[in-house]
């Protein structure tokens, strides 16, 4: 089924998605197929399969897509992502991560190599026209950005172009030296529609009203949003004597005091770069009014932690949750239909709504 939402390309004329978008279960289910199955997802970093001949099973967006995946690293250090579902009877092939020279299904013994190619199967000697290509494990497109791994189930976007756009600003950072920090990583449960959380992230308009401490660090007057095809960037400048990036000569912001680069990638990924490192935020839909937010932190310079725009991230998150959950209550009202966009402050939200309308209309 197609859903016709019109978001005027002229932000000065446009209305937001209607309130019904955020409370309709059928639309929520359509988003699974029309948006998430056709886009890309961050699944972690190379440390999940740290050694040659290692495997790591995971479930992509459990509770929403709930897609069983398998990461493998071969002897020649090729990393692949494939379905973790056996092509015989649908059993999960790998239950635990670790070393493996081949993949063996524990149900009936079907075997595959670490690239997912069918090898052998007991008691199938009399089976005609076997094996066929469909007896291999289905492989998914995989893209790398430094050590970061992204997969698409059935993607319609060229993710390399998104990476290229992000590299324009943060490509000078040595992502391979960023270290995962479990103590700074955490999940949050938000009682609101996943897109409302993204709406909130995509504008700095609310900062002076919601985030008092952050507003003291950032220069609201200079705050800027740049729009690209399937991602956008919010740049947090500062006038304070606080932590800023040491930008190399030739950088687009060389000579400016940048406290944070906030990248959003359609539909649900945020990559927040601070002088201390990176906070990856993944927005995970659960139901029409429940969302899990995963904060995953990678530290580059410990001496800059708890300083500047990259400090007190949990406090900022709790402030955002309070607002977003109240918006969820508001869009359930019979008397709220839709809103308008601030042409100067809500370009990111307008861009997001246009992309959702485009994908849902296909």
C-alpha positions in Angstrom: 0.0 0.0 0.0 1.2 3.5 -0.9 0.9 6.4 1.5 0.6 9.8 0.0 2.1 12.5 2.2 2.9 15.8 0.6 5.7 17.9 2.0 6.1 21.0 0.0 9.8 21.3 -1.1 9.5 25.0 -0.3 10.0 25.0 3.5 8.4 28.4 3.8 5.1 26.9 2.5 5.4 23.3 3.9 3.5 21.6 6.6 4.9 18.8 8.7 3.8 15.2 8.5 0.3 14.9 10.0 -0.2 13.9 13.6 -1.7 10.6 12.3 1.7 9.6 11.0 2.9 9.3 14.6 0.0 7.2 15.9 -1.1 5.0 13.1 0.0 1.3 13.5 -0.4 0.5 9.8 1.9 3.3 8.8 4.4 2.2 11.4 4.4 -1.3 9.9 4.8 0.1 6.4 7.9 2.0 7.5 9.6 -1.4 8.2 9.3 -2.5 4.6 9.4 0.8 2.7 12.1 2.7 4.8 14.2 0.4 6.9 14.5 -2.5 4.5 15.6 -0.1 1.8 18.2 1.8 3.7 21.4 1.1 5.6 22.1 0.3 9.2 25.2 0.6 11.5 26.0 -2.8 13.0 29.1 -2.1 15.0 32.8 -2.2 14.2 35.5 -4.6 13.1 36.3 -5.7 16.7 33.2 -7.9 16.5 35.3 -10.3 14.4 38.8 -9.4 15.6 40.6 -12.4 14.2 40.8 -14.3 10.9 38.4 -17.2 10.8 36.0 -15.7 13.4 32.2 -15.3 13.4 29.8 -13.1 15.2 25.9 -13.5 15.2 23.6 -10.6 15.8 20.0 -9.5 15.4 19.4 -6.3 13.4 16.9 -4.0 15.2 15.5 -6.7 17.4 11.8 -6.1 18.1 11.4 -4.3 14.7 13.3 -5.8 11.8 14.5 -8.7 14.0 16.7 -9.9 11.2 19.3 -12.6 12.2 22.7 -11.7 10.7 26.1 -13.2 10.8 29.5 -11.4 10.5 32.5 -13.5 9.4 36.2 -12.8 8.8 38.0 -15.2 6.5 41.7 -16.2 6.5 42.5 -13.3 4.1 40.7 -10.8 6.5 37.7 -10.3 4.3 34.7 -9.3 6.4 31.3 -10.4 5.2 27.7 -10.1 6.4 25.1 -12.7 5.6 21.9 -14.2 6.8 22.3 -16.4 9.9 19.4 -18.6 8.7 20.1 -22.0 7.3 18.8 -22.6 3.8 17.6 -26.1 4.7 15.0 -25.6 7.4 15.5 -22.1 8.7 17.5 -22.9 11.9 20.0 -20.3 13.2 23.4 -21.4 11.9 25.7 -19.8 14.5 24.7 -19.3 18.1 27.8 -17.8 19.6 30.7 -15.7 18.4 34.3 -17.0 18.2 36.7 -18.9 16.0 35.4 -21.0 13.2 36.9 -22.5 10.0 33.5 -23.2 8.5 29.8 -22.8 9.4 27.9 -25.9 10.5 24.1 -25.9 11.2 23.5 -27.7 14.4 20.1 -29.0 13.3 21.0 -31.3 10.3 24.6 -30.7 9.6 24.5 -28.4 6.5 27.9 -26.8 6.0 29.0 -23.5 4.5 32.3 -21.7 4.2 32.9 -18.4 5.8 31.6 -16.6 2.7 28.3 -18.4 3.0 28.9 -20.8 0.1 27.2 -24.2 0.5 29.7 -27.0 1.0 27.9 -30.2 1.9 24.7 -31.7 3.4 24.2 -35.3 4.8 21.6 -37.5 3.3 21.0 -35.4 0.2 22.7 -37.6 -2.4 19.4 -38.5 -4.1 18.1 -34.9 -4.2 17.8 -33.7 -7.8 19.0 -30.3 -9.0 21.0 -29.7 -5.8 22.7 -27.6 -4.7 21.3 -24.5 -6.3 22.5 -20.9 -5.7 19.7 -20.4 -3.2 21.3 -23.0 -1.0 24.1 -20.5 -0.3 23.6 -18.1 2.6 22.3 -14.8 1.4 25.0 -12.1 1.5 24.2 -8.5 2.3 26.0 -5.4 1.0 28.5 -4.2 3.5 30.3 -0.9 3.7 33.1 0.2 5.9 34.0 3.7 7.3 37.2 3.3 9.1 36.5 0.4 11.5 32.7 1.1 11.4 30.5 -1.5 9.6 27.2 -0.8 7.8 24.9 -3.2 6.0 21.9 -2.9 3.8 19.2 -5.5 3.6 17.8 -4.3 0.3 19.3 -0.8 0.0 18.3 1.8 -2.6 21.0 4.2 -1.6 24.7 4.4 -2.4 26.2 4.5 1.0 29.6 5.3 -0.2 28.3 8.8 -1.2 27.1 9.4 2.4 30.5 8.4 3.7 32.2 10.7 1.2 30.0 13.6 2.4 30.9 12.9 6.1 34.6 12.7 5.3 34.5 16.3 4.0 34.3 17.5 7.6 35.6 14.6 9.8 37.8 12.6 7.4 40.9 14.1 9.1 40.1 12.2 12.3 41.8 8.8 12.8 38.8 6.6 13.3 40.9 3.5 13.5 42.3 4.9 16.8 38.9 5.5 18.4 38.3 3.0 21.2 35.0 1.6 22.2 34.1 2.5 25.8 31.5 0.3 27.4 31.3 2.6 30.5 30.1 5.5 28.4 27.6 3.4 26.3 24.0 2.9 27.3 20.5 2.2 26.1 17.5 4.4 26.8 13.8 3.6 26.5 11.7 6.5 25.2 7.9 6.3 25.2 7.5 8.0 21.8 7.5 7.3 18.1 11.0 6.8 16.7 10.5 9.6 14.1 9.6 12.1 16.8 13.0 11.4 18.4 14.7 12.1 15.0 12.6 15.3 14.5 14.0 16.6 17.8 17.6 15.7 17.0 17.4 17.3 13.6 17.0 20.9 14.8 18.9 23.1 17.2 15.8 25.3 17.6 15.0 23.8 21.0 18.4 24.1 22.5 17.9 27.5 24.3 14.6 26.2 25.7 15.5 22.7 26.6 19.3 22.4 27.1 20.4 25.2 29.4 23.9 23.9 29.9 24.5 23.0 26.3 23.2 26.4 25.2 25.9 28.0 27.4 28.5 26.1 25.4 27.2 26.6 21.9 26.8 29.8 20.0 23.2 29.6 19.0 23.5 32.5 16.6 26.1 30.6 14.5 24.5 27.1 14.8 24.2 25.8 11.2 22.5 22.9 9.4 23.7 21.6 6.0 21.4 19.3 4.0 22.7 16.5 1.7 20.9 13.8 -0.2 20.4 11.2 2.6 22.1 12.8 5.5 22.6 16.2 7.0 25.0 18.0 9.3 24.5 20.3 12.2 27.6 22.3 13.3 27.9 23.5 16.8 30.2 26.5 17.0 31.3 28.1 20.3 32.7 31.4 21.6 33.6 29.8 24.9 37.0 28.9 26.1 36.0 25.2 25.8 37.1 22.1 23.9 37.2 22.6 20.1 38.6 20.6 17.2 42.1 21.3 16.0 41.2 21.6 12.3 43.9 21.1 9.7 44.7 23.7 7.0 42.3 23.4 4.1 39.5 22.2 6.2 36.1 23.9 5.4 35.9 25.2 9.0 39.6 26.0 9.5 40.1 28.9 11.8 36.6 28.5 13.4 35.8 27.2 16.9 33.8 24.0 16.3 32.7 22.2 19.4 30.7 19.5 17.7 29.7 17.9 14.4 26.3 16.3 14.5 25.7 13.9 11.5 22.3 12.3 10.9 22.0 9.5 8.4 18.6 8.5 7.0 16.6 7.0 8.6 17.8 6.5 12.2 21.5 7.0 12.7 23.4 9.8 14.4 27.2 10.3 14.5 28.1 13.0 17.0 31.8 14.0 16.8 33.4 15.8 19.7 37.0 16.7 20.4 37.1 13.6 22.8 35.7 11.2 20.2 32.4 9.9 18.8 29.0 9.1 20.2 27.0 6.9 17.9 23.3 7.1 18.5 21.0 4.4 16.9 17.3 5.0 17.1 15.5 1.6 17.2 11.7 1.5 16.7 9.8 -0.9 19.0 6.2 0.1 18.6 4.3 3.2 17.5 5.0 4.8 20.8 8.1 3.0 22.1 11.7 3.5 21.0 15.1 2.3 22.2 18.0 4.7 21.8 21.5 3.1 21.9 24.4 5.4 22.8 27.7 3.8 21.7 30.8 5.8 22.6 34.3 5.7 21.0 37.0 7.7 22.8 40.0 9.2 21.0 41.3 11.8 23.6 40.4 11.0 27.2 41.7 14.3 28.4 38.8 16.1 26.7 36.0 14.0 28.2 33.4 15.8 30.3 34.3 19.1 28.6 32.5 21.3 26.2 29.6 20.2 24.0 30.5 16.6 24.4 30.0 16.6 28.2 26.8 15.6 30.2 25.4 13.6 27.3 23.1 11.6 29.5 21.7 14.8 31.0 21.0 16.1 27.5 19.4 12.8 26.5 17.0 12.9 29.5 16.0 16.5 28.6 15.3 15.3 25.1 13.3 12.4 26.3 11.1 14.6 28.5 10.2 16.8 25.5 9.7 14.0 23.0 7.5 12.0 25.3 5.3 15.1 25.8 5.1 15.7 22.0 3.9 12.1 21.7 1.1 12.9 24.1 0.4 16.0 22.1 0.1 14.4 18.7 -2.5 12.0 20.1 -4.8 15.0 20.6 -7.9 15.2 18.3 -7.2 18.8 17.8 -3.6 18.8 16.6 -3.3 18.1 12.9 0.1 19.3 11.7 2.6 22.2 12.2 4.8 24.5 10.1 8.5 24.7 9.8 10.9 27.4 10.8 12.8 28.1 7.5 15.9 29.2 9.4 15.9 26.5 12.1 14.1 23.4 11.0 15.6 22.6 7.6 16.8 19.2 8.9 13.3 18.2 10.0 11.8 19.3 6.7 14.4 17.2 4.9 13.6 14.2 7.0 9.8 14.5 6.4 10.4 14.8 2.7 12.4 11.6 2.6 9.8 9.7 4.7 7.1 10.9 2.3 9.1 9.9 -0.7 9.9 6.4 0.6 6.3 5.7 1.8 4.9 6.7 -1.6 6.8 4.0 -3.5 
